[in-house]
Amino acid sequence: MSRSRPPPSQPVGPSRTNVVAPMTPFFGREADLGAIDDAIRDGARIVTVLGPAGMGKTRVLYRYAESRAGAFLAAGGVWFVDLTAARDVVDLFRAITAALSVRLRVDGPSAVTELARVLGERGPTLVLCDNFEGLSPAAAEALGALSAASPSTVMLVSSRRRLGLAGERVHELAPLAIPEQGALLRETETAEAVRLFVERARAAGHVVGEPELSVVASLVRELEGLPLAIELAAARMRVASPREILARLARGHDVLGGDAGARGAGVRSLKAANARSWDLLADWEASALAQLACFASEVPLAIAEAVVDLSAFPDAPPVLDVLASLRDQSLLARRVEDGETRVRMYASLRELARERLPAPEAVAVRARHRHVVVAHAFDVAERHYRTGEH
């Protein structure tokens, strides 16, 4: 009796992709798309697009598939894999086989070998793995094993945390470009963040006029160039002007929670997205992040390290290692100036972190904050007195 042939690895029909381009225009990110291109041309087979909630990682994956992946479309195809609900290795492989329209047993010891065979038969293939941050370390290792076994396949991954794999190339997304304070009209209207707000406001039924551009510039600066925050604020243009939205932000009112119109357009709540990141933290990481919410802006790394107290967690790593882990999970931004590392969290995440800090602990954190900042100020003053350095 002859053995049955495996199911065909190529989907029926001419299609080489399951990617459906978003209905809304895409702005900017040319440098980011170019960096991904460079990494793939250099031979990287796992490229992770890294960033916090709301930074636009999924849109970058879609845009890359739409504008830069022609060679893959002509061969094995471009396949989008939604991993939002995935948690383990079986979930990962089940999502990939579903995207590829093949049937394989994904819970056995030969899953990697069989899936690699399918991918190998197709030739050069691009697999877009979206929202990888919720998967286990074992799932990341399985993706690495699959990549090693299928050398003609490139995995383009979006995640809020690094996968930590050998050979992984990481590209970190920055906020959209925002106009400087006092920028000329031309510079303001061409800034990526302003263009995104104006387009999404138009979709909400409001045409932003030239007199409003300076207010829009202030608004996107307040939103720190975060794409999802800009989209959510622009959706409010159905009922409020840019000046009114900016005033509500200044008073601490929530304009980023999403409303019926925004959700209907597929825009999520930024607070909900941040809450999902929070749920993935270890207890000591969550505590450290909540304590760092006492800083209203960026702060020297040494001061952040001195303020965070993890003595309530006997198994916690050193504070510096915890801060590094938060950085790896896109929950802290980093900037180096004159040899000094400074860290900060985005305002939307800071708001959530403050809510998660118990009141008694908040009092102790503020006290440590005052003590450390005052001590640092005295150190700076003394150094200036002795050396003339600022």
Backbone torsions as a table, in degrees:
resi	resn	phi	psi	omega
1	MET	NA	122.9	-177.9
2	SER	-73.7	149.4	178.6
3	ARG	-72.6	145.0	177.7
4	SER	-71.2	144.5	180.0
5	ARG	-75.6	146.0	177.0
6	PRO	-65.8	156.1	179.2
7	PRO	-62.0	149.5	179.9
8	PRO	-60.7	138.3	-178.3
9	SER	-83.3	-18.2	-179.2
10	GLN	-94.8	129.9	-179.6
11	PRO	-62.9	152.4	179.7
12	VAL	-65.1	138.9	178.1
13	GLY	93.4	177.2	-172.6
14	PRO	-82.0	-7.9	-173.1
15	SER	-62.9	136.5	174.3
16	ARG	-122.0	20.6	179.8
17	THR	-160.4	153.0	170.9
18	ASN	-113.9	10.4	-176.4
19	VAL	-78.7	126.4	175.0
20	VAL	-111.2	117.9	-176.3
21	ALA	-62.6	139.3	176.2
22	PRO	-58.3	154.4	-177.6
23	MET	-80.6	-16.2	-176.1
24	THR	-100.3	150.6	-178.0
25	PRO	-63.7	155.7	179.2
26	PHE	-109.0	137.4	-176.8
27	PHE	-121.4	133.1	170.5
28	GLY	68.5	-153.3	176.8
29	ARG	69.3	16.4	-179.9
30	GLU	-61.2	-39.2	178.9
31	ALA	-65.0	-38.3	178.8
32	ASP	-65.9	-44.6	178.2
33	LEU	-62.5	-39.2	177.8
34	GLY	-64.8	-37.5	179.2
35	ALA	-65.9	-38.7	176.6
36	ILE	-64.4	-44.7	176.4
37	ASP	-55.3	-47.3	-178.4
38	ASP	-61.2	-42.5	-179.2
39	ALA	-62.5	-42.5	-179.4
40	ILE	-68.7	-40.8	177.8
41	ARG	-64.5	-30.1	178.3
42	ASP	-76.4	-4.0	176.5
43	GLY	103.4	2.6	178.2
44	ALA	-65.6	133.9	-179.4
45	ARG	-108.1	-12.3	170.5
46	ILE	-129.2	114.0	179.6
47	VAL	-118.7	119.4	-178.8
48	THR	-102.6	120.8	173.6
49	VAL	-88.6	111.6	-169.8
50	LEU	-106.0	142.2	175.4
51	GLY	174.9	161.7	179.3
52	PRO	-73.6	174.5	176.5
53	ALA	-57.1	135.4	175.7
54	GLY	85.7	5.2	-176.6
55	MET	-84.7	-8.6	176.0
56	GLY	94.4	26.2	-176.9
57	LYS	-64.0	-44.6	-178.6
58	THR	-62.3	-41.4	179.9
59	ARG	-63.6	-34.8	177.7
60	VAL	-65.6	-41.1	176.8
61	LEU	-60.8	-46.7	178.3
62	TYR	-59.8	-45.6	-177.3
63	ARG	-64.4	-39.0	178.4
64	TYR	-63.1	-44.2	178.8
65	ALA	-61.5	-36.7	-175.9
66	GLU	-75.9	-36.0	-168.3
67	SER	-115.5	-16.2	-171.4
68	ARG	-126.8	-1.7	-168.6
69	ALA	-107.6	28.3	-177.1
70	GLY	-58.3	-39.0	-178.6
71	ALA	-63.5	-37.5	178.1
72	PHE	-70.7	-38.9	179.6
73	LEU	-62.0	-29.4	179.9
74	ALA	-82.0	-7.0	-177.5
75	ALA	-121.6	-106.7	-175.8
76	GLY	-82.7	-12.9	175.5
77	GLY	102.8	176.4	179.8
78	VAL	-126.3	122.6	-170.3
79	TRP	-128.7	124.3	-178.8
80	PHE	-92.4	128.3	-177.9
81	VAL	-120.6	111.7	179.7
82	ASP	-85.8	115.6	-176.6
83	LEU	-108.5	19.9	-177.3
84	THR	-56.0	-41.4	-177.0
85	ALA	-96.3	-0.2	-176.5
86	ALA	-80.9	146.6	-178.8
87	ARG	-132.8	-28.7	-174.2
88	ASP	-135.0	-173.1	-175.9
89	VAL	-62.1	-44.3	-179.0
90	VAL	-62.3	-43.7	177.2
91	ASP	-59.0	-42.2	-178.9
92	LEU	-61.4	-51.9	-177.2
93	PHE	-68.6	-33.5	177.2
94	ARG	-64.3	-41.4	179.5
95	ALA	-66.3	-39.0	-180.0
96	ILE	-67.6	-45.9	-179.5
97	THR	-65.4	-34.4	177.5
98	ALA	-64.8	-42.2	179.0
99	ALA	-64.8	-35.8	-179.4
100	LEU	-81.8	-7.1	-178.5
101	SER	60.1	43.1	174.5
102	VAL	-124.8	157.6	178.4
103	ARG	-113.4	117.2	178.7
104	LEU	-139.4	153.1	171.5
105	ARG	-77.3	120.4	-173.2
106	VAL	-107.3	2.4	-178.0
107	ASP	-110.8	14.7	-179.5
108	GLY	-109.4	173.4	-177.7
109	PRO	-68.5	-18.1	-178.1
110	SER	-96.8	11.1	-175.1
111	ALA	-59.4	-45.3	-179.1
112	VAL	-63.1	-45.3	-177.9
113	THR	-62.4	-44.6	-177.6
114	GLU	-68.6	-41.0	179.6
115	LEU	-69.0	-36.6	176.4
116	ALA	-64.4	-36.7	177.2
117	ARG	-61.7	-45.4	179.8
118	VAL	-59.6	-46.8	-178.8
119	LEU	-66.3	-39.5	179.8
120	GLY	-62.4	-36.6	179.0
121	GLU	-65.1	-26.1	-176.5
122	ARG	-82.6	-22.0	-174.5
123	GLY	88.1	-167.3	-177.4
124	PRO	-51.6	119.5	-174.0
125	THR	-132.6	140.7	175.8
126	LEU	-110.3	121.7	178.5
127	VAL	-111.8	119.7	180.0
128	LEU	-95.4	108.3	-178.7
129	CYS	-100.5	106.0	-172.3
130	ASP	-100.4	136.8	178.0
131	ASN	65.9	56.4	-177.1
132	PHE	-80.2	-12.6	-170.1
133	GLU	-61.8	-23.2	-177.5
134	GLY	-83.8	-3.6	-176.8
135	LEU	-87.5	157.1	-177.7
136	SER	-72.5	160.3	174.1
137	PRO	-56.8	-33.5	178.3
138	ALA	-63.4	-34.9	177.9
139	ALA	-67.6	-39.1	176.6
140	ALA	-62.6	-42.3	178.2
141	GLU	-63.0	-37.7	178.7
142	ALA	-65.4	-38.3	176.8
143	LEU	-64.6	-39.6	176.4
144	GLY	-62.2	-41.1	178.8
145	ALA	-65.8	-39.8	178.4
146	LEU	-64.6	-41.0	178.6
147	SER	-62.8	-43.7	-179.9
148	ALA	-63.3	-32.6	-177.0
149	ALA	-85.7	-10.2	-179.0
150	SER	-131.5	78.3	-171.5
151	PRO	-65.3	-14.8	179.1
152	SER	-91.4	3.7	-178.2
153	THR	-105.2	136.3	173.5
154	VAL	-110.8	129.6	176.0
155	MET	-101.6	113.1	174.5
156	LEU	-102.7	112.4	-168.1
157	VAL	-112.6	137.5	168.1
158	SER	-107.6	135.8	-176.7
159	SER	-160.0	153.4	173.6
160	ARG	-88.0	-8.6	178.4
161	ARG	-135.5	152.1	177.1
162	ARG	-66.0	146.8	177.6
163	LEU	-78.4	-25.2	177.8
164	GLY	73.9	31.7	-177.4
165	LEU	-100.8	146.8	173.5
166	ALA	-62.8	133.2	179.2
167	GLY	85.5	-6.0	178.0
168	GLU	-67.0	131.5	172.8
169	ARG	-103.9	126.8	-176.9
170	VAL	-108.3	130.2	172.2
171	HIS	-120.7	117.4	-176.4
172	GLU	-92.4	126.1	177.5
173	LEU	-79.1	137.5	172.9
174	ALA	-101.0	165.2	174.8
175	PRO	-59.4	162.1	175.0
176	LEU	-65.1	150.7	-179.8
177	ALA	-63.0	132.1	178.8
178	ILE	-117.6	150.4	-179.3
179	PRO	-73.4	145.6	176.7
180	GLU	-69.3	157.5	174.7
181	GLN	-59.2	128.0	179.5
182	GLY	79.7	15.7	-179.6
183	ALA	-65.9	153.2	176.6
184	LEU	-66.6	160.2	-177.1
185	LEU	-55.7	-45.4	-178.4
186	ARG	-61.1	-42.1	179.4
187	GLU	-66.6	-35.4	-179.2
188	THR	-68.6	-49.8	-173.3
189	GLU	-72.5	-18.0	179.4
190	THR	-97.6	-7.1	177.8
191	ALA	-63.1	138.4	-175.2
192	GLU	-55.7	-45.1	-176.8
193	ALA	-64.2	-40.7	178.7
194	VAL	-66.3	-43.8	179.9
195	ARG	-60.0	-41.2	178.9
196	LEU	-63.6	-45.5	-179.8
197	PHE	-61.1	-45.7	-176.9
198	VAL	-61.8	-42.4	-178.8
199	GLU	-67.6	-43.9	-179.1
200	ARG	-70.1	-32.7	175.1
201	ALA	-65.0	-40.4	177.7
202	ARG	-61.7	-40.3	177.9
203	ALA	-63.4	-28.5	178.2
204	ALA	-84.6	-1.4	175.6
205	GLY	100.8	12.4	-178.5
206	HIS	-123.3	123.2	175.7
207	VAL	-91.7	117.7	-179.0
208	VAL	-75.7	120.2	179.4
209	GLY	-87.4	165.7	-179.0
210	GLU	-57.4	-39.6	179.2
211	PRO	-63.6	-21.7	-178.1
212	GLU	-87.9	-9.8	-172.2
213	LEU	-62.8	-36.6	-180.0
214	SER	-65.6	-35.3	177.2
215	VAL	-70.0	-41.2	177.6
216	VAL	-61.0	-39.7	177.6
217	ALA	-60.2	-44.3	177.2
218	SER	-63.1	-37.3	-177.9
219	LEU	-67.0	-45.3	-179.1
220	VAL	-71.2	-27.2	173.3
221	ARG	-67.1	-41.7	177.7
222	GLU	-62.0	-33.6	179.7
223	LEU	-86.0	3.1	173.0
224	GLU	61.0	24.8	177.4
225	GLY	70.1	15.4	-178.1
226	LEU	-79.3	117.7	-172.3
227	PRO	-56.2	-46.5	-177.9
228	LEU	-65.0	-38.8	177.4
229	ALA	-61.9	-40.6	178.8
230	ILE	-64.6	-43.5	179.8
231	GLU	-62.7	-42.5	-179.4
232	LEU	-66.4	-40.7	178.0
233	ALA	-66.0	-41.1	-180.0
234	ALA	-64.9	-31.7	178.0
235	ALA	-63.4	-25.6	178.5
236	ARG	-72.2	-8.7	-179.8
237	MET	-66.9	-10.0	173.5
238	ARG	-64.5	-24.7	-176.1
239	VAL	-129.9	-9.4	-174.7
240	ALA	-142.7	155.5	177.9
241	SER	-86.0	165.1	176.2
242	PRO	-56.1	-39.5	-179.5
243	ARG	-64.8	-39.1	179.3
244	GLU	-68.9	-38.4	177.9
245	ILE	-65.2	-42.6	178.7
246	LEU	-62.4	-41.2	179.0
247	ALA	-64.5	-39.1	178.5
248	ARG	-65.5	-38.8	176.1
249	LEU	-61.9	-43.4	-178.8
250	ALA	-63.1	-30.4	179.3
251	ARG	-88.2	4.1	177.4
252	GLY	82.3	12.7	178.4
253	HIS	-76.1	145.6	-178.4
254	ASP	-81.1	111.2	172.6
255	VAL	-113.0	6.2	-175.2
256	LEU	-113.7	11.5	-177.6
257	GLY	-81.9	-8.2	-177.0
258	GLY	85.6	146.6	175.1
259	ASP	-133.7	-176.6	-174.7
260	ALA	-59.1	-41.5	-179.9
261	GLY	-65.8	-42.0	-179.7
262	ALA	-67.3	-44.3	-180.0
263	ARG	-64.6	-35.6	178.1
264	GLY	-63.9	-26.1	178.2
265	ALA	-89.3	5.2	178.0
266	GLY	86.6	13.5	-179.7
267	VAL	-93.8	127.6	-176.2
268	ARG	-87.5	169.8	172.0
269	SER	-77.3	128.8	178.4
270	LEU	-65.6	-36.1	179.0
271	LYS	-63.6	-40.6	178.4
272	ALA	-65.4	-38.5	179.1
273	ALA	-65.3	-41.3	177.4
274	ASN	-66.5	-36.4	179.0
275	ALA	-62.6	-35.5	177.9
276	ARG	-64.6	-40.7	175.8
277	SER	-62.3	-41.1	-179.2
278	TRP	-60.9	-40.5	-177.0
279	ASP	-65.7	-16.9	-179.9
280	LEU	-88.5	-4.1	-175.2
281	LEU	-81.6	148.5	166.2
282	ALA	-68.2	159.6	-175.8
283	ASP	-57.2	-43.4	-177.9
284	TRP	-72.2	-29.5	175.4
285	GLU	-67.4	-42.6	178.4
286	ALA	-62.7	-40.9	179.3
287	SER	-64.9	-43.6	179.6
288	ALA	-61.6	-43.0	-178.8
289	LEU	-65.2	-41.0	178.6
290	ALA	-63.5	-38.6	179.2
291	GLN	-67.5	-35.3	-179.1
292	LEU	-70.2	-14.8	179.2
293	ALA	-66.7	-10.3	177.8
294	CYS	-70.6	-18.3	178.2
295	PHE	-87.2	125.8	-177.4
296	ALA	-82.3	-13.7	-178.9
297	SER	-149.2	-169.0	-178.4
298	GLU	-66.7	156.6	-173.3
299	VAL	-146.6	147.9	175.2
300	PRO	-57.7	141.8	-178.2
301	LEU	-55.4	-39.1	-178.4
302	ALA	-62.4	-37.8	179.0
303	ILE	-70.5	-42.4	177.3
304	ALA	-58.6	-42.6	-179.3
305	GLU	-65.0	-36.7	-177.9
306	ALA	-73.3	-30.1	-177.2
307	VAL	-78.8	-34.6	-175.4
308	VAL	-74.5	126.1	179.3
309	ASP	-118.1	115.8	-179.7
310	LEU	-114.1	25.2	-178.2
311	SER	-65.1	-18.8	177.9
312	ALA	-74.5	-6.5	-177.7
313	PHE	-123.1	92.7	-175.7
314	PRO	-58.5	-28.9	-177.2
315	ASP	-91.7	2.3	-176.8
316	ALA	-68.5	143.0	173.1
317	PRO	-67.7	173.1	174.1
318	PRO	-56.7	150.4	-175.7
319	VAL	-56.1	-40.9	-179.0
320	LEU	-60.5	-38.6	178.4
321	ASP	-67.7	-35.7	177.7
322	VAL	-66.8	-41.7	177.1
323	LEU	-63.0	-38.0	177.1
324	ALA	-64.1	-39.3	178.3
325	SER	-65.0	-40.8	176.8
326	LEU	-63.5	-37.1	176.1
327	ARG	-64.3	-43.2	-179.9
328	ASP	-65.4	-21.4	179.1
329	GLN	-97.4	14.1	176.6
330	SER	64.1	25.4	-179.5
331	LEU	-99.2	-10.2	173.2
332	LEU	-130.4	131.9	172.3
333	ALA	-89.9	154.6	-174.8
334	ARG	-132.2	141.1	175.8
335	ARG	-144.3	138.3	179.5
336	VAL	-112.0	127.0	179.7
337	GLU	-135.3	122.3	-179.8
338	ASP	52.8	40.4	176.8
339	GLY	80.6	-0.9	-179.2
340	GLU	-106.1	127.5	177.9
341	THR	-83.6	131.8	177.6
342	ARG	-123.2	140.8	-178.1
343	VAL	-125.1	155.7	176.5
344	ARG	-158.8	163.7	171.6
345	MET	-117.7	152.9	179.1
346	TYR	-66.7	148.2	-172.9
347	ALA	-58.3	-37.9	-178.7
348	SER	-64.1	-35.5	177.4
349	LEU	-76.0	-35.7	179.2
350	ARG	-60.0	-38.4	179.4
351	GLU	-61.3	-44.7	178.1
352	LEU	-65.4	-42.8	-178.1
353	ALA	-61.5	-39.4	178.8
354	ARG	-64.2	-36.1	178.5
355	GLU	-66.1	-28.2	-175.7
356	ARG	-87.9	-4.8	-179.1
357	LEU	-91.1	117.5	179.9
358	PRO	-57.8	145.9	-174.6
359	ALA	-56.1	-47.7	179.8
360	PRO	-60.3	-38.6	179.9
361	GLU	-69.6	-33.6	179.5
362	ALA	-61.5	-38.0	178.4
363	VAL	-62.0	-44.9	-179.2
364	ALA	-66.6	-38.7	179.0
365	VAL	-63.5	-44.4	179.8
366	ARG	-62.7	-36.2	178.2
367	ALA	-65.9	-44.8	177.5
368	ARG	-63.3	-39.6	179.2
369	HIS	-57.3	-51.1	-179.4
370	ARG	-59.8	-45.2	-177.1
371	HIS	-62.2	-46.2	-176.7
372	VAL	-67.8	-42.5	-178.4
373	VAL	-65.9	-42.6	178.8
374	VAL	-63.6	-44.1	178.8
375	ALA	-61.4	-40.1	179.4
376	HIS	-65.2	-40.6	179.3
377	ALA	-62.4	-41.1	177.9
378	PHE	-64.3	-39.8	179.4
379	ASP	-62.8	-43.3	179.6
380	VAL	-64.0	-43.8	-179.4
381	ALA	-63.6	-40.9	-179.7
382	GLU	-66.8	-41.9	178.8
383	ARG	-63.0	-39.7	178.7
384	HIS	-65.1	-39.7	-179.6
385	TYR	-64.6	-40.7	-176.6
386	ARG	-80.8	-36.5	-171.0
387	THR	-116.8	-17.5	-173.9
388	GLY	82.6	0.9	178.7
389	GLU	-78.6	147.0	175.7
390	HIS	-90.0	NA	NA
